[in-house]
Amino acid sequence: MFFTQDVSSRKSYPITSLLQFGTLLLVLFSTETISAQPKIQWASKVLGFSSERVDANNPGPQYRAIQVLGTPNKLPQKGESVCAWSSAGADTYAEEYIKVGFENPVRIKQVSIGENWGAGAVVKVLAYDSTDREYIIHENKEDGPTEKGRMWNIIIPQTEYKVHAIKLIVAPAKIPGYNQIDAIGISEIDLPFEARINLAKDIPKEIIKENLGKSINSKVREVAPIITPDGKTLFFTRESHDQNIGKQKLQDVWMSRILPDGTWGEAENIKEPINTPEHNAVSTISADGKTIYLVNIYMPDGTFRPGLSKSKRTRIGWEFPKEEKIIDYSNLSDYTEFTLAPNGKVLVIACQRKDTKGRKDLYVSFLREDKVWSKPVNMGSTINTAESESTPFVAADSKTIYFSTAGFPGYGDNDIFLSRRLDSTWTKWSEPENIGDLINTSKWDGYFTIPASGEFAYLSSEERSIGAEDIFRIKLFPSIKPDPVAIISGTVLNALDKKTISAEVVMELLNDSTGTDKIMAEFDPETGEYKMVVPLKKAYSLNASKKGFISISENLDLTKDRRFREIKKNINLIPVKEGQTMVLNNLFFNQSKFDILPASFPELNRIIELMQEYPTMEVIIEGHTDGSDDNMMLNVKLSQDRANEVKKYLVEKGQIEAKRIQTKGWGQSKPIASNATEETRKKNRRVEFTILKL
């Protein structure tokens, strides 16, 4: 059985509070002055070990010696962790050991040992120089500490030799149960190291955690919220509700729409074909909010296969979910989640495969030209650990990811973290940041979803719930917000009769000469509009394509925008007929020059495609300038040179016969706007494309 979240196995805990239902105000009552930390060099390689624990039920790198490398994964929280080294046996009388090396040998004043569980079992600490000569740093002959875990800092006089390696001798029988080592570090400074949570910056002292109310939440469990980018529709999973499908009332998908007054309308079960007697869940949603992606592949006989399906909303309801093919998809876990980047071309998958760092990891898959998703690639050790990484959400900026894990220092069973993408591979990420204990609790936290505005986040929580888990929202503070974006939406019209027509809408960066960085959406008259999400601080070309029509592109300059915007842009398409003229809006030249700038190439490539589709088409390219220069002859020459350059590009790049293209330069003689201001003069500086013959 495959479904999106492990809700059936998680316990509910009673919550006692003096606050009445509605809104929970979380307050941080004390503020600590964070002291300076010594620079610690953490172990970078394992040189040897006596044994390592193996999880028979889930074999993999959990508990292995390599888990001791790098920064602490558990501390300052104490307790058992699969991200720490354990020897094979618990309470055994034979001594165990682990020896680690360091990238940059130094003369040390401190050894820091993260004992996250079973502290006190280390009986000897040894150091090694470049010749592998052994030195005793510390012998622990006393009984172990009463606390279960600690960051143990051994301060010593500075060594006369550079330390290349550290070895720990462990007596498992000294402390009952498994003994675990989270990390081993060395330092040239004798200031004790304190294990800390890597918190997001400038976390406020209070956060309002707002229960969405009885129109969405009930006495049963509501989890896994998914908000549409426009923030107007909320999908979620509800379990054990009377209106769920099937005798067992397993998980069904429900939805609610926001009302004009800002409150949420009564939630509705979206019924068949999305919901079946089995577990059902929406995992992610398209940027236009019209297509939902569902965990599992829906089979015609009502059964499921592991994988991903999608369903598009039409006027008569949701289509039967169709399989999204992913090359070499497999998952060794019973649970999986997916999240889609706003461009619709990048899919992040939480699953367990043969190359995982432990349990579930985050993987990335890219949409190929044949509409099949590429083989999932592990997103790297910066964000993946030996613990389960789950419930990923890629924000509207396509750069910020939120996910849940116990693999980094936190506050509870699982915490929500954020990380930011560093390059286009989707495998290099910033160090994950914990979003704080005003959002994360001592229990399991996950399912963080944000609309394109970046104003609020929606999540599941047991705190102040009506019954089991409920859906809440919080207002995001600046340091955990994604970068601002714009929602571009509108209709596609026939330029002659103004009727809506089905078309593919494309937004592409003006400086992207390769044409590979495209954001695409479909406009269907049945659903009423196209919609896409794009990052700010960039300039775009917006156009639509439809067989039998000429695309009119439009320049959309968002380079100066810094805040979320919603922009309405209707797109006109001109039927392919003799005599039809279009302005090449996204054709660019330097001032008083005729060399075509690379940002113009996508526009010209569309003309090439049109002329290749109609091999007998003949056209005229006409250049125009504004009237700001009194030298009419120079303006005529400049406009003619620009028209000639366009013809040259079409002939050379598109192999269009030269005889099919005429050119004419009109200079400033045919203005279409006033020359009084720069804004109106821009309209006069243009190149036009007219069909002479089909």
Stockholm file with secondary structure:
# STOCKHOLM 1.0

chainA/1-694         MFFTQDVSSRKSYPITSLLQFGTLLLVLFSTETISAQPKIQWASKVLGFSSERVDANNPGPQYRAIQVLGTPNKLPQKGESVCAWSSAGADTYAEEYIKVGFENPVRIKQVSIGENWGAGAVVKVLAYDSTDREYIIHENKEDGPTEKGRMWNIIIPQTEYKVHAIKLIVAPAKIPGYNQIDAIGISEIDLPFEARINLAKDIPKEIIKENLGKSINSKVREVAPIITPDGKTLFFTRESHDQNIGKQKLQDVWMSRILPDGTWGEAENIKEPINTPEHNAVSTISADGKTIYLVNIYMPDGTFRPGLSKSKRTRIGWEFPKEEKIIDYSNLSDYTEFTLAPNGKVLVIACQRKDTKGRKDLYVSFLREDKVWSKPVNMGSTINTAESESTPFVAADSKTIYFSTAGFPGYGDNDIFLSRRLDSTWTKWSEPENIGDLINTSKWDGYFTIPASGEFAYLSSEERSIGAEDIFRIKLFPSIKPDPVAIISGTVLNALDKKTISAEVVMELLNDSTGTDKIMAEFDPETGEYKMVVPLKKAYSLNASKKGFISISENLDLTKDRRFREIKKNINLIPVKEGQTMVLNNLFFNQSKFDILPASFPELNRIIELMQEYPTMEVIIEGHTDGSDDNMMLNVKLSQDRANEVKKYLVEKGQIEAKRIQTKGWGQSKPIASNATEETRKKNRRVEFTILKL
#=GR chainA/1-694 SS CCBSCCCTTSCCCCCCCSSCSSEEEEECCCCCCCCCCCCCEECCEEEEESCCCCCTTSCSSTTSGGGGSSSCSSTTSCSCCTTSEECSCSSCSSCEEEEEEEEEEECCSEEEEEECBSTTCEEEEEEECTTCCEEEEEECCSCCCSSSCEEEEEECCCCSSCEEEEEEEECGGGSSSCCEECEEEEESSCSCCCCCCCBCTTCCSEEEEEECCTTTCCSSEEEEEEECTTSSEEEEEEESCTTSSSTTCCCEEEEEEBCTTSCBCCCEECCTTTCCSSCCCEEEECTTSSEEEEEEEECTTSCEEEEEEEEEEETTEECCCEEECBTTCCCSSSBCEEEECTTSSEEEEEECCTTCSSSSEEEEEEBCTTSCBCCCEECCTTTCCSSCCEEEEECTTSSEEEEEESSSSCSSSBEEEEEEBCSTTSCCBCCCEECCTTTSCSSBCCCCBCCTTCSEEEEEECTTCSSSCEEEEEECCGGGSCCCEEEEEECEEETTTCCBCCEEEEEEETTCTTSCSEEEEEECTTTCCEEEEEESSSEEEEEEECTTEEECCEEEECTTCCSCEEEECCEEEEECCTTCEEECTTCCBCTTCCCBCGGGHHHHHHHHHHHHHSTTCEEEEEEECCSSSSCHHHHHHHHHHHHHHHHHHHHHHHCCCGGGEEEEECTTSSCSSCSSSHHHHHHHSEEEEEEEEC
#=GC SS_cons         CCBSCCCTTSCCCCCCCSSCSSEEEEECCCCCCCCCCCCCEECCEEEEESCCCCCTTSCSSTTSGGGGSSSCSSTTSCSCCTTSEECSCSSCSSCEEEEEEEEEEECCSEEEEEECBSTTCEEEEEEECTTCCEEEEEECCSCCCSSSCEEEEEECCCCSSCEEEEEEEECGGGSSSCCEECEEEEESSCSCCCCCCCBCTTCCSEEEEEECCTTTCCSSEEEEEEECTTSSEEEEEEESCTTSSSTTCCCEEEEEEBCTTSCBCCCEECCTTTCCSSCCCEEEECTTSSEEEEEEEECTTSCEEEEEEEEEEETTEECCCEEECBTTCCCSSSBCEEEECTTSSEEEEEECCTTCSSSSEEEEEEBCTTSCBCCCEECCTTTCCSSCCEEEEECTTSSEEEEEESSSSCSSSBEEEEEEBCSTTSCCBCCCEECCTTTSCSSBCCCCBCCTTCSEEEEEECTTCSSSCEEEEEECCGGGSCCCEEEEEECEEETTTCCBCCEEEEEEETTCTTSCSEEEEEECTTTCCEEEEEESSSEEEEEEECTTEEECCEEEECTTCCSCEEEECCEEEEECCTTCEEECTTCCBCTTCCCBCGGGHHHHHHHHHHHHHSTTCEEEEEEECCSSSSCHHHHHHHHHHHHHHHHHHHHHHHCCCGGGEEEEECTTSSCSSCSSSHHHHHHHSEEEEEEEEC
//
